[in-house]
Each structure stands twice: as structure tokens, then as C-alpha cells.
Amino acid sequence: MTGSYVLNQAMGLLGYRGLEELTGQAEVLQKGLTAVNQIYADLHYTATTRPFAPLTSLGETLLLSERAAVDVMPYGVAMLLAQSESDGDSQQLFAELYNRKRASLSRSDRRLDNLPRGGL
């Protein structure tokens, strides 16, 4: 999964033009890279403690689980892009969706046995 895939998904969610139409607009691509890196960093630390290395271009591969990259990340990027465009309604909607989806990543399927044991 690449940064450009996530940015395309986010722009589609917002109803903005696709990346293919924006290749000549360096400012939009820079905003997109910044938004992708910000959400990438946020999700990176939910899965690992290793140091974060931001993307230098949108064509680079994200080192996240497929679920985080496909199902969660586009909503966070859409939230930041909407905020940068002063689109308050969309920003609020995508912030709520992103926070819900992000929280679902941290669920644990394993339970620890913490019951006290008898004995001497």
C-alpha cells in the first residue's frame, strides 16, 4: 500500500478531484504528503515501538497492516485535508469516523489471567 493510494482514497471520500488530475499542483501534493505522514505516524505507534520514518514521496510503501492502511488511514487523511480546506462539516465527520476506526485497531483478542491463585 502506498501513500498515493491512501491520498486518492481520502480525496474520493471528500468528493475532491482525484490525484491523477492534480499532478501539476505541487501545493496539493505537498499537503497530501504532510497529511499522509501525520496519520501514518499516528497509526505507526499503535502497532510498534520502533522509530518512525516518514514517507519522502507518495509513491513509497506504508509499513502498516493492510487494515490500518486501507480501512483506517484514509479517514484520518480526509480529516486533515478537510481541515486544511476549511471544510468544517467534513472535518468533523471524518474526525469522528477516524477516531472510531482507530480505536478498533487497538482491541486485543487475548485475555490475561489475573485471578489470584490459592496455595502457599
KOLGU-4560 file (N, C-alpha, C; in nm, 3 decimals, padded with zeros to 5 digits):
<recs>
<n_xx: 00.084 n_yy: -00.116 n_zz: 00.000 ca_xx: 00.000 ca_yy: 00.000 ca_zz: 00.000 c_xx: 00.089 c_yy: 00.124 c_zz: 00.000 mol: A seq: 1 type: MET>
<n_xx: 00.057 n_yy: 00.219 n_zz: -00.084 ca_xx: 00.139 ca_yy: 00.340 ca_zz: -00.095 c_xx: 00.065 c_yy: 00.462 c_zz: -00.041 mol: A seq: 2 type: THR>
<n_xx: 00.141 n_yy: 00.568 n_zz: -00.021 ca_xx: 00.083 ca_yy: 00.695 ca_zz: 00.023 c_xx: -00.013 c_yy: 00.751 c_zz: -00.080 mol: A seq: 3 type: GLY>
<n_xx: 00.016 n_yy: 00.735 n_zz: -00.208 ca_xx: -00.073 ca_yy: 00.789 ca_zz: -00.311 c_xx: -00.207 c_yy: 00.717 c_zz: -00.312 mol: A seq: 4 type: SER>
<n_xx: -00.208 n_yy: 00.587 n_zz: -00.282 ca_xx: -00.334 ca_yy: 00.513 ca_zz: -00.272 c_xx: -00.420 c_yy: 00.572 c_zz: -00.161 mol: A seq: 5 type: TYR>
<n_xx: -00.360 n_yy: 00.593 n_zz: -00.045 ca_xx: -00.434 ca_yy: 00.647 ca_zz: 00.070 c_xx: -00.485 c_yy: 00.787 c_zz: 00.038 mol: A seq: 6 type: VAL>
<n_xx: -00.401 n_yy: 00.870 n_zz: -00.023 ca_xx: -00.442 ca_yy: 01.006 ca_zz: -00.057 c_xx: -00.557 c_yy: 01.004 c_zz: -00.158 mol: A seq: 7 type: LEU>
<n_xx: -00.551 n_yy: 00.917 n_zz: -00.257 ca_xx: -00.660 ca_yy: 00.904 ca_zz: -00.354 c_xx: -00.790 c_yy: 00.863 c_zz: -00.285 mol: A seq: 8 type: ASN>
<n_xx: -00.780 n_yy: 00.768 n_zz: -00.194 ca_xx: -00.899 ca_yy: 00.724 ca_zz: -00.121 c_xx: -00.958 c_yy: 00.839 c_zz: -00.040 mol: A seq: 9 type: GLN>
<n_xx: -00.874 n_yy: 00.912 n_zz: 00.029 ca_xx: -00.919 ca_yy: 01.025 ca_zz: 00.112 c_xx: -00.987 c_yy: 01.132 c_zz: 00.026 mol: A seq: 10 type: ALA>
<n_xx: -00.926 n_yy: 01.163 n_zz: -00.087 ca_xx: -00.984 ca_yy: 01.265 ca_zz: -00.175 c_xx: -01.118 c_yy: 01.217 c_zz: -00.231 mol: A seq: 11 type: MET>
<n_xx: -01.129 n_yy: 01.090 n_zz: -00.260 ca_xx: -01.255 ca_yy: 01.034 ca_zz: -00.307 c_xx: -01.363 c_yy: 01.043 c_zz: -00.200 mol: A seq: 12 type: GLY>
<n_xx: -01.327 n_yy: 01.015 n_zz: -00.075 ca_xx: -01.422 ca_yy: 01.026 ca_zz: 00.035 c_xx: -01.474 c_yy: 01.169 c_zz: 00.050 mol: A seq: 13 type: LEU>
<n_xx: -01.387 n_yy: 01.265 n_zz: 00.024 ca_xx: -01.424 ca_yy: 01.406 ca_zz: 00.037 c_xx: -01.497 c_yy: 01.459 c_zz: -00.086 mol: A seq: 14 type: LEU>
<n_xx: -01.493 n_yy: 01.382 n_zz: -00.195 ca_xx: -01.555 ca_yy: 01.429 ca_zz: -00.319 c_xx: -01.468 c_yy: 01.526 c_zz: -00.395 mol: A seq: 15 type: GLY>
<n_xx: -01.338 n_yy: 01.529 n_zz: -00.362 ca_xx: -01.243 ca_yy: 01.615 ca_zz: -00.432 c_xx: -01.195 c_yy: 01.545 c_zz: -00.558 mol: A seq: 16 type: TYR>
<n_xx: -01.131 n_yy: 01.619 n_zz: -00.647 ca_xx: -01.076 ca_yy: 01.560 ca_zz: -00.769 c_xx: -00.969 c_yy: 01.458 c_zz: -00.734 mol: A seq: 17 type: ARG>
<n_xx: -00.953 n_yy: 01.358 n_zz: -00.821 ca_xx: -00.854 ca_yy: 01.254 ca_zz: -00.799 c_xx: -00.712 c_yy: 01.305 c_zz: -00.819 mol: A seq: 18 type: GLY>
<n_xx: -00.617 n_yy: 01.234 n_zz: -00.764 ca_xx: -00.477 ca_yy: 01.271 ca_zz: -00.774 c_xx: -00.428 c_yy: 01.278 c_zz: -00.919 mol: A seq: 19 type: LEU>
<n_xx: -00.484 n_yy: 01.191 n_zz: -01.005 ca_xx: -00.438 ca_yy: 01.192 ca_zz: -01.143 c_xx: -00.459 c_yy: 01.328 c_zz: -01.210 mol: A seq: 20 type: GLU>
<n_xx: -00.562 n_yy: 01.401 n_zz: -01.166 ca_xx: -00.591 ca_yy: 01.532 ca_zz: -01.222 c_xx: -00.508 c_yy: 01.642 c_zz: -01.157 mol: A seq: 21 type: GLU>
<n_xx: -00.439 n_yy: 01.611 n_zz: -01.049 ca_xx: -00.370 ca_yy: 01.714 ca_zz: -00.971 c_xx: -00.218 c_yy: 01.705 c_zz: -00.980 mol: A seq: 22 type: LEU>
<n_xx: -00.165 n_yy: 01.624 n_zz: -01.067 ca_xx: -00.020 ca_yy: 01.602 ca_zz: -01.068 c_xx: 00.059 c_yy: 01.730 c_zz: -01.092 mol: A seq: 23 type: THR>
<n_xx: -00.001 n_yy: 01.831 n_zz: -01.154 ca_xx: 00.069 ca_yy: 01.958 ca_zz: -01.177 c_xx: 00.061 c_yy: 02.053 c_zz: -01.061 mol: A seq: 24 type: GLY>
<n_xx: -00.013 n_yy: 02.018 n_zz: -00.957 ca_xx: -00.032 ca_yy: 02.109 ca_zz: -00.845 c_xx: 00.050 c_yy: 02.064 c_zz: -00.725 mol: A seq: 25 type: GLN>
<n_xx: 00.172 n_yy: 02.114 n_zz: -00.719 ca_xx: 00.266 ca_yy: 02.071 ca_zz: -00.616 c_xx: 00.217 c_yy: 02.103 c_zz: -00.475 mol: A seq: 26 type: ALA>
<n_xx: 00.145 n_yy: 02.212 n_zz: -00.459 ca_xx: 00.096 ca_yy: 02.251 ca_zz: -00.326 c_xx: -00.002 c_yy: 02.147 c_zz: -00.271 mol: A seq: 27 type: GLU>
<n_xx: -00.092 n_yy: 02.100 n_zz: -00.355 ca_xx: -00.190 ca_yy: 01.999 ca_zz: -00.313 c_xx: -00.118 c_yy: 01.868 c_zz: -00.279 mol: A seq: 28 type: VAL>
<n_xx: -00.021 n_yy: 01.830 n_zz: -00.360 ca_xx: 00.053 ca_yy: 01.707 ca_zz: -00.333 c_xx: 00.134 c_yy: 01.719 c_zz: -00.204 mol: A seq: 29 type: LEU>
<n_xx: 00.189 n_yy: 01.837 n_zz: -00.177 ca_xx: 00.264 ca_yy: 01.856 ca_zz: -00.053 c_xx: 00.172 c_yy: 01.849 c_zz: 00.068 mol: A seq: 30 type: GLN>
<n_xx: 00.053 n_yy: 01.910 n_zz: 00.058 ca_xx: -00.045 ca_yy: 01.899 ca_zz: 00.166 c_xx: -00.082 c_yy: 01.753 c_zz: 00.188 mol: A seq: 31 type: LYS>
<n_xx: -00.099 n_yy: 01.681 n_zz: 00.077 ca_xx: -00.135 ca_yy: 01.540 ca_zz: 00.085 c_xx: -00.027 c_yy: 01.458 c_zz: 00.152 mol: A seq: 32 type: GLY>
<n_xx: 00.099 n_yy: 01.482 n_zz: 00.116 ca_xx: 00.211 ca_yy: 01.409 ca_zz: 00.176 c_xx: 00.219 c_yy: 01.439 c_zz: 00.326 mol: A seq: 33 type: LEU>
<n_xx: 00.199 n_yy: 01.564 n_zz: 00.362 ca_xx: 00.203 ca_yy: 01.602 ca_zz: 00.503 c_xx: 00.091 c_yy: 01.533 c_zz: 00.581 mol: A seq: 34 type: THR>
<n_xx: -00.030 n_yy: 01.531 n_zz: 00.524 ca_xx: -00.144 ca_yy: 01.467 ca_zz: 00.590 c_xx: -00.121 c_yy: 01.316 c_zz: 00.602 mol: A seq: 35 type: ALA>
<n_xx: -00.073 n_yy: 01.254 n_zz: 00.495 ca_xx: -00.046 ca_yy: 01.111 ca_zz: 00.497 c_xx: 00.058 c_yy: 01.079 c_zz: 00.604 mol: A seq: 36 type: VAL>
<n_xx: 00.166 n_yy: 01.157 n_zz: 00.612 ca_xx: 00.271 ca_yy: 01.132 ca_zz: 00.711 c_xx: 00.220 c_yy: 01.151 c_zz: 00.854 mol: A seq: 37 type: ASN>
<n_xx: 00.133 n_yy: 01.248 n_zz: 00.875 ca_xx: 00.082 ca_yy: 01.272 ca_zz: 01.010 c_xx: -00.003 c_yy: 01.154 c_zz: 01.058 mol: A seq: 38 type: GLN>
<n_xx: -00.090 n_yy: 01.106 n_zz: 00.973 ca_xx: -00.175 ca_yy: 00.992 ca_zz: 01.011 c_xx: -00.092 c_yy: 00.863 c_zz: 01.014 mol: A seq: 39 type: ILE>
<n_xx: 00.004 n_yy: 00.852 n_zz: 00.924 ca_xx: 00.095 ca_yy: 00.737 ca_zz: 00.922 c_xx: 00.168 c_yy: 00.728 c_zz: 01.056 mol: A seq: 40 type: TYR>
<n_xx: 00.218 n_yy: 00.839 n_zz: 01.107 ca_xx: 00.289 ca_yy: 00.840 ca_zz: 01.235 c_xx: 00.196 c_yy: 00.798 c_zz: 01.348 mol: A seq: 41 type: ALA>
<n_xx: 00.075 n_yy: 00.851 n_zz: 01.346 ca_xx: -00.022 ca_yy: 00.818 ca_zz: 01.450 c_xx: -00.050 c_yy: 00.668 c_zz: 01.452 mol: A seq: 42 type: ASP>
<n_xx: -00.075 n_yy: 00.610 n_zz: 01.337 ca_xx: -00.105 ca_yy: 00.467 ca_zz: 01.329 c_xx: 00.019 c_yy: 00.380 c_zz: 01.350 mol: A seq: 43 type: LEU>
<n_xx: 00.134 n_yy: 00.430 n_zz: 01.311 ca_xx: 00.260 ca_yy: 00.356 ca_zz: 01.328 c_xx: 00.281 c_yy: 00.321 c_zz: 01.476 mol: A seq: 44 type: HIS>
<n_xx: 00.257 n_yy: 00.417 n_zz: 01.564 ca_xx: 00.283 ca_yy: 00.394 ca_zz: 01.706 c_xx: 00.175 c_yy: 00.313 c_zz: 01.775 mol: A seq: 45 type: TYR>
<n_xx: 00.063 n_yy: 00.285 n_zz: 01.708 ca_xx: -00.036 ca_yy: 00.194 ca_zz: 01.766 c_xx: 00.007 c_yy: 00.049 c_zz: 01.748 mol: A seq: 46 type: THR>
<n_xx: 00.098 n_yy: 00.025 n_zz: 01.654 ca_xx: 00.138 ca_yy: -00.112 ca_zz: 01.621 c_xx: 00.279 c_yy: -00.149 c_zz: 01.664 mol: A seq: 47 type: ALA>
<n_xx: 00.365 n_yy: -00.050 n_zz: 01.685 ca_xx: 00.506 ca_yy: -00.081 ca_zz: 01.712 c_xx: 00.570 c_yy: 00.030 c_zz: 01.794 mol: A seq: 48 type: THR>
<n_xx: 00.686 n_yy: -00.002 n_zz: 01.851 ca_xx: 00.763 ca_yy: 00.100 ca_zz: 01.923 c_xx: 00.889 c_yy: 00.140 c_zz: 01.846 mol: A seq: 49 type: THR>
<n_xx: 00.910 n_yy: 00.078 n_zz: 01.729 ca_xx: 01.030 ca_yy: 00.112 ca_zz: 01.653 c_xx: 01.020 c_yy: 00.256 c_zz: 01.602 mol: A seq: 50 type: ARG>
<n_xx: 01.132 n_yy: 00.320 n_zz: 01.574 ca_xx: 01.130 ca_yy: 00.460 ca_zz: 01.530 c_xx: 01.051 c_yy: 00.478 c_zz: 01.400 mol: A seq: 51 type: PRO>
<n_xx: 00.986 n_yy: 00.592 n_zz: 01.390 ca_xx: 00.905 ca_yy: 00.625 ca_zz: 01.274 c_xx: 00.991 c_yy: 00.691 c_zz: 01.167 mol: A seq: 52 type: PHE>
<n_xx: 00.974 n_yy: 00.647 n_zz: 01.042 ca_xx: 01.043 ca_yy: 00.709 ca_zz: 00.929 c_xx: 00.935 c_yy: 00.759 c_zz: 00.832 mol: A seq: 53 type: ALA>
<n_xx: 00.918 n_yy: 00.892 n_zz: 00.820 ca_xx: 00.813 ca_yy: 00.944 ca_zz: 00.732 c_xx: 00.841 c_yy: 00.915 c_zz: 00.585 mol: A seq: 54 type: PRO>
<n_xx: 00.734 n_yy: 00.915 n_zz: 00.506 ca_xx: 00.749 ca_yy: 00.899 ca_zz: 00.362 c_xx: 00.813 c_yy: 01.025 c_zz: 00.305 mol: A seq: 55 type: LEU>
<n_xx: 00.898 n_yy: 01.009 n_zz: 00.206 ca_xx: 00.955 ca_yy: 01.125 ca_zz: 00.137 c_xx: 00.881 c_yy: 01.152 c_zz: 00.007 mol: A seq: 56 type: THR>
<n_xx: 00.805 n_yy: 01.052 n_zz: -00.039 ca_xx: 00.719 ca_yy: 01.071 ca_zz: -00.157 c_xx: 00.596 c_yy: 00.983 c_zz: -00.142 mol: A seq: 57 type: SER>
<n_xx: 00.491 n_yy: 01.020 n_zz: -00.211 ca_xx: 00.365 ca_yy: 00.946 ca_zz: -00.202 c_xx: 00.373 c_yy: 00.807 c_zz: -00.265 mol: A seq: 58 type: LEU>
<n_xx: 00.473 n_yy: 00.783 n_zz: -00.346 ca_xx: 00.488 ca_yy: 00.653 ca_zz: -00.411 c_xx: 00.549 c_yy: 00.546 c_zz: -00.322 mol: A seq: 59 type: GLY>
<n_xx: 00.596 n_yy: 00.584 n_zz: -00.205 ca_xx: 00.659 ca_yy: 00.488 ca_zz: -00.114 c_xx: 00.555 c_yy: 00.399 c_zz: -00.047 mol: A seq: 60 type: GLU>
<n_xx: 00.600 n_yy: 00.281 n_zz: -00.006 ca_xx: 00.514 ca_yy: 00.183 ca_zz: 00.059 c_xx: 00.500 c_yy: 00.213 c_zz: 00.208 mol: A seq: 61 type: THR>
<n_xx: 00.378 n_yy: 00.202 n_zz: 00.259 ca_xx: 00.350 ca_yy: 00.220 ca_zz: 00.401 c_xx: 00.379 c_yy: 00.090 c_zz: 00.475 mol: A seq: 62 type: LEU>
<n_xx: 00.444 n_yy: 00.100 n_zz: 00.589 ca_xx: 00.475 ca_yy: -00.017 ca_zz: 00.670 c_xx: 00.371 c_yy: -00.031 c_zz: 00.780 mol: A seq: 63 type: LEU>
<n_xx: 00.247 n_yy: -00.057 n_zz: 00.737 ca_xx: 00.134 ca_yy: -00.075 ca_zz: 00.827 c_xx: 00.059 c_yy: -00.201 c_zz: 00.786 mol: A seq: 64 type: LEU>
<n_xx: -00.026 n_yy: -00.249 n_zz: 00.875 ca_xx: -00.110 ca_yy: -00.360 ca_zz: 00.837 c_xx: -00.204 c_yy: -00.313 c_zz: 00.726 mol: A seq: 65 type: SER>
<n_xx: -00.252 n_yy: -00.407 n_zz: 00.648 ca_xx: -00.342 ca_yy: -00.372 ca_zz: 00.538 c_xx: -00.469 c_yy: -00.307 c_zz: 00.593 mol: A seq: 66 type: GLU>
<n_xx: -00.518 n_yy: -00.357 n_zz: 00.704 ca_xx: -00.640 ca_yy: -00.300 ca_zz: 00.763 c_xx: -00.618 c_yy: -00.154 c_zz: 00.802 mol: A seq: 67 type: ARG>
<n_xx: -00.506 n_yy: -00.124 n_zz: 00.865 ca_xx: -00.478 ca_yy: 00.013 ca_zz: 00.906 c_xx: -00.465 c_yy: 00.105 c_zz: 00.784 mol: A seq: 68 type: ALA>
<n_xx: -00.397 n_yy: 00.057 n_zz: 00.680 ca_xx: -00.373 ca_yy: 00.140 ca_zz: 00.562 c_xx: -00.498 c_yy: 00.159 c_zz: 00.477 mol: A seq: 69 type: ALA>
<n_xx: -00.580 n_yy: 00.055 n_zz: 00.465 ca_xx: -00.696 ca_yy: 00.060 ca_zz: 00.376 c_xx: -00.822 c_yy: 00.108 c_zz: 00.446 mol: A seq: 70 type: VAL>
<n_xx: -00.844 n_yy: 00.061 n_zz: 00.569 ca_xx: -00.971 ca_yy: 00.088 ca_zz: 00.636 c_xx: -00.968 c_yy: 00.206 c_zz: 00.732 mol: A seq: 71 type: ASP>
<n_xx: -00.852 n_yy: 00.244 n_zz: 00.783 ca_xx: -00.847 ca_yy: 00.349 ca_zz: 00.885 c_xx: -00.780 c_yy: 00.476 c_zz: 00.832 mol: A seq: 72 type: VAL>
<n_xx: -00.665 n_yy: 00.461 n_zz: 00.771 ca_xx: -00.584 ca_yy: 00.576 ca_zz: 00.732 c_xx: -00.655 c_yy: 00.677 c_zz: 00.640 mol: A seq: 73 type: MET>
<n_xx: -00.730 n_yy: 00.634 n_zz: 00.538 ca_xx: -00.795 ca_yy: 00.733 ca_zz: 00.451 c_xx: -00.888 c_yy: 00.829 c_zz: 00.526 mol: A seq: 74 type: PRO>
<n_xx: -00.952 n_yy: 00.783 n_zz: 00.632 ca_xx: -01.042 ca_yy: 00.869 ca_zz: 00.709 c_xx: -00.964 c_yy: 00.977 c_zz: 00.784 mol: A seq: 75 type: TYR>
<n_xx: -00.848 n_yy: 00.942 n_zz: 00.838 ca_xx: -00.764 ca_yy: 01.041 ca_zz: 00.905 c_xx: -00.707 c_yy: 01.143 c_zz: 00.808 mol: A seq: 76 type: GLY>
<n_xx: -00.664 n_yy: 01.095 n_zz: 00.692 ca_xx: -00.610 ca_yy: 01.187 ca_zz: 00.590 c_xx: -00.722 c_yy: 01.278 c_zz: 00.540 mol: A seq: 77 type: VAL>
<n_xx: -00.842 n_yy: 01.224 n_zz: 00.519 ca_xx: -00.956 ca_yy: 01.306 ca_zz: 00.477 c_xx: -00.986 c_yy: 01.413 c_zz: 00.582 mol: A seq: 78 type: ALA>
<n_xx: -00.976 n_yy: 01.377 n_zz: 00.708 ca_xx: -00.999 ca_yy: 01.472 ca_zz: 00.817 c_xx: -00.902 c_yy: 01.590 c_zz: 00.808 mol: A seq: 79 type: MET>
<n_xx: -00.773 n_yy: 01.560 n_zz: 00.789 ca_xx: -00.673 ca_yy: 01.666 ca_zz: 00.782 c_xx: -00.686 c_yy: 01.751 c_zz: 00.655 mol: A seq: 80 type: LEU>
<n_xx: -00.718 n_yy: 01.687 n_zz: 00.543 ca_xx: -00.736 ca_yy: 01.763 ca_zz: 00.419 c_xx: -00.857 c_yy: 01.855 c_zz: 00.429 mol: A seq: 81 type: LEU>
<n_xx: -00.967 n_yy: 01.806 n_zz: 00.487 ca_xx: -01.086 ca_yy: 01.889 ca_zz: 00.504 c_xx: -01.055 c_yy: 02.008 c_zz: 00.594 mol: A seq: 82 type: ALA>
<n_xx: -00.976 n_yy: 01.985 n_zz: 00.698 ca_xx: -00.937 ca_yy: 02.093 ca_zz: 00.788 c_xx: -00.853 c_yy: 02.196 c_zz: 00.714 mol: A seq: 83 type: GLN>
<n_xx: -00.763 n_yy: 02.151 n_zz: 00.628 ca_xx: -00.677 ca_yy: 02.245 ca_zz: 00.555 c_xx: -00.756 c_yy: 02.326 c_zz: 00.451 mol: A seq: 84 type: SER>
<n_xx: -00.872 n_yy: 02.274 n_zz: 00.411 ca_xx: -00.957 ca_yy: 02.344 ca_zz: 00.314 c_xx: -01.070 c_yy: 02.420 c_zz: 00.383 mol: A seq: 85 type: GLU>
<n_xx: -01.065 n_yy: 02.430 n_zz: 00.516 ca_xx: -01.168 ca_yy: 02.498 ca_zz: 00.596 c_xx: -01.307 c_yy: 02.440 c_zz: 00.571 mol: A seq: 86 type: SER>
<n_xx: -01.314 n_yy: 02.308 n_zz: 00.554 ca_xx: -01.439 ca_yy: 02.237 ca_zz: 00.534 c_xx: -01.478 c_yy: 02.174 c_zz: 00.668 mol: A seq: 87 type: ASP>
<n_xx: -01.535 n_yy: 02.255 n_zz: 00.755 ca_xx: -01.562 ca_yy: 02.215 ca_zz: 00.893 c_xx: -01.654 c_yy: 02.096 c_zz: 00.907 mol: A seq: 88 type: GLY>
<n_xx: -01.760 n_yy: 02.089 n_zz: 00.826 ca_xx: -01.853 ca_yy: 01.978 ca_zz: 00.836 c_xx: -01.785 c_yy: 01.845 c_zz: 00.803 mol: A seq: 89 type: ASP>
<n_xx: -01.709 n_yy: 01.844 n_zz: 00.694 ca_xx: -01.639 ca_yy: 01.722 ca_zz: 00.654 c_xx: -01.530 c_yy: 01.688 c_zz: 00.755 mol: A seq: 90 type: SER>
<n_xx: -01.463 n_yy: 01.789 n_zz: 00.806 ca_xx: -01.357 ca_yy: 01.765 ca_zz: 00.904 c_xx: -01.415 c_yy: 01.698 c_zz: 01.028 mol: A seq: 91 type: GLN>
<n_xx: -01.527 n_yy: 01.745 n_zz: 01.075 ca_xx: -01.591 ca_yy: 01.688 ca_zz: 01.194 c_xx: -01.636 c_yy: 01.544 c_zz: 01.169 mol: A seq: 92 type: GLN>
<n_xx: -01.698 n_yy: 01.521 n_zz: 01.055 ca_xx: -01.744 ca_yy: 01.387 ca_zz: 01.020 c_xx: -01.628 c_yy: 01.289 c_zz: 01.013 mol: A seq: 93 type: LEU>
<n_xx: -01.523 n_yy: 01.326 n_zz: 00.940 ca_xx: -01.411 ca_yy: 01.233 ca_zz: 00.924 c_xx: -01.329 c_yy: 01.218 c_zz: 01.051 mol: A seq: 94 type: PHE>
<n_xx: -01.327 n_yy: 01.319 n_zz: 01.137 ca_xx: -01.259 ca_yy: 01.306 ca_zz: 01.266 c_xx: -01.329 c_yy: 01.199 c_zz: 01.350 mol: A seq: 95 type: ALA>
<n_xx: -01.462 n_yy: 01.203 n_zz: 01.351 ca_xx: -01.538 ca_yy: 01.105 ca_zz: 01.427 c_xx: -01.517 c_yy: 00.964 c_zz: 01.371 mol: A seq: 96 type: GLU>
<n_xx: -01.525 n_yy: 00.951 n_zz: 01.239 ca_xx: -01.507 ca_yy: 00.820 ca_zz: 01.176 c_xx: -01.365 c_yy: 00.767 c_zz: 01.200 mol: A seq: 97 type: LEU>
<n_xx: -01.265 n_yy: 00.854 n_zz: 01.184 ca_xx: -01.126 ca_yy: 00.813 ca_zz: 01.204 c_xx: -01.103 c_yy: 00.766 c_zz: 01.348 mol: A seq: 98 type: TYR>
<n_xx: -01.154 n_yy: 00.841 n_zz: 01.444 ca_xx: -01.133 ca_yy: 00.804 ca_zz: 01.584 c_xx: -01.198 c_yy: 00.670 c_zz: 01.618 mol: A seq: 99 type: ASN>
<n_xx: -01.315 n_yy: 00.644 n_zz: 01.563 ca_xx: -01.381 ca_yy: 00.515 ca_zz: 01.586 c_xx: -01.301 c_yy: 00.401 c_zz: 01.525 mol: A seq: 100 type: ARG>
<n_xx: -01.259 n_yy: 00.421 n_zz: 01.400 ca_xx: -01.184 ca_yy: 00.315 ca_zz: 01.331 c_xx: -01.048 c_yy: 00.294 c_zz: 01.395 mol: A seq: 101 type: LYS>
<n_xx: -00.984 n_yy: 00.402 n_zz: 01.436 ca_xx: -00.853 ca_yy: 00.392 ca_zz: 01.501 c_xx: -00.864 c_yy: 00.315 c_zz: 01.632 mol: A seq: 102 type: ARG>
<n_xx: -00.970 n_yy: 00.341 n_zz: 01.707 ca_xx: -00.990 ca_yy: 00.271 ca_zz: 01.835 c_xx: -01.008 c_yy: 00.121 c_zz: 01.813 mol: A seq: 103 type: ALA>
<n_xx: -01.069 n_yy: 00.083 n_zz: 01.702 ca_xx: -01.091 ca_yy: -00.059 ca_zz: 01.675 c_xx: -00.960 c_yy: -00.133 c_zz: 01.648 mol: A seq: 104 type: SER>
<n_xx: -00.855 n_yy: -00.061 n_zz: 01.610 ca_xx: -00.725 ca_yy: -00.125 ca_zz: 01.586 c_xx: -00.659 c_yy: -00.171 c_zz: 01.715 mol: A seq: 105 type: LEU>
<n_xx: -00.691 n_yy: -00.107 n_zz: 01.826 ca_xx: -00.620 ca_yy: -00.138 ca_zz: 01.950 c_xx: -00.689 c_yy: -00.245 c_zz: 02.034 mol: A seq: 106 type: SER>
<n_xx: -00.795 n_yy: -00.303 n_zz: 01.983 ca_xx: -00.861 ca_yy: -00.410 ca_zz: 02.057 c_xx: -00.770 c_yy: -00.532 c_zz: 02.066 mol: A seq: 107 type: ARG>
<n_xx: -00.776 n_yy: -00.596 n_zz: 02.178 ca_xx: -00.693 ca_yy: -00.714 ca_zz: 02.200 c_xx: -00.780 c_yy: -00.839 c_zz: 02.194 mol: A seq: 108 type: SER>
<n_xx: -00.731 n_yy: -00.940 n_zz: 02.127 ca_xx: -00.802 ca_yy: -01.067 ca_zz: 02.120 c_xx: -00.757 c_yy: -01.163 c_zz: 02.230 mol: A seq: 109 type: ASP>
<n_xx: -00.661 n_yy: -01.122 n_zz: 02.308 ca_xx: -00.604 ca_yy: -01.208 ca_zz: 02.410 c_xx: -00.642 c_yy: -01.155 c_zz: 02.548 mol: A seq: 110 type: ARG>
<n_xx: -00.674 n_yy: -01.246 n_zz: 02.637 ca_xx: -00.705 ca_yy: -01.208 ca_zz: 02.775 c_xx: -00.599 c_yy: -01.266 c_zz: 02.867 mol: A seq: 111 type: ARG>
<n_xx: -00.560 n_yy: -01.186 n_zz: 02.963 ca_xx: -00.464 ca_yy: -01.232 ca_zz: 03.062 c_xx: -00.538 c_yy: -01.285 c_zz: 03.183 mol: A seq: 112 type: LEU>
<n_xx: -00.489 n_yy: -01.392 n_zz: 03.239 ca_xx: -00.546 ca_yy: -01.449 ca_zz: 03.360 c_xx: -00.484 c_yy: -01.379 c_zz: 03.479 mol: A seq: 113 type: ASP>
<n_xx: -00.564 n_yy: -01.292 n_zz: 03.543 ca_xx: -00.514 ca_yy: -01.217 ca_zz: 03.659 c_xx: -00.582 c_yy: -01.257 c_zz: 03.789 mol: A seq: 114 type: ASN>
<n_xx: -00.650 n_yy: -01.371 n_zz: 03.788 ca_xx: -00.718 ca_yy: -01.415 ca_zz: 03.909 c_xx: -00.616 c_yy: -01.467 c_zz: 04.010 mol: A seq: 115 type: LEU>
<n_xx: -00.638 n_yy: -01.437 n_zz: 04.137 ca_xx: -00.546 ca_yy: -01.486 ca_zz: 04.240 c_xx: -00.557 c_yy: -01.638 c_zz: 04.252 mol: A seq: 116 type: PRO>
<n_xx: -00.448 n_yy: -01.700 n_zz: 04.278 ca_xx: -00.441 ca_yy: -01.845 ca_zz: 04.296 c_xx: -00.419 c_yy: -01.878 c_zz: 04.443 mol: A seq: 117 type: ARG>
<n_xx: -00.490 n_yy: -01.980 n_zz: 04.489 ca_xx: -00.473 ca_yy: -02.024 ca_zz: 04.628 c_xx: -00.345 c_yy: -02.103 c_zz: 04.644 mol: A seq: 118 type: GLY>
<n_xx: -00.303 n_yy: -02.121 n_zz: 04.760 ca_xx: -00.184 ca_yy: -02.201 ca_zz: 04.782 c_xx: -00.083 c_yy: -02.125 c_zz: 04.868 mol: A seq: 119 type: GLY>
<n_xx: 00.014 n_yy: -02.196 n_zz: 04.909 ca_xx: 00.114 ca_yy: -02.137 ca_zz: 04.996 c_xx: 00.234 c_yy: -02.098 c_zz: 04.923 mol: A seq: 120 type: LEU>
</recs>
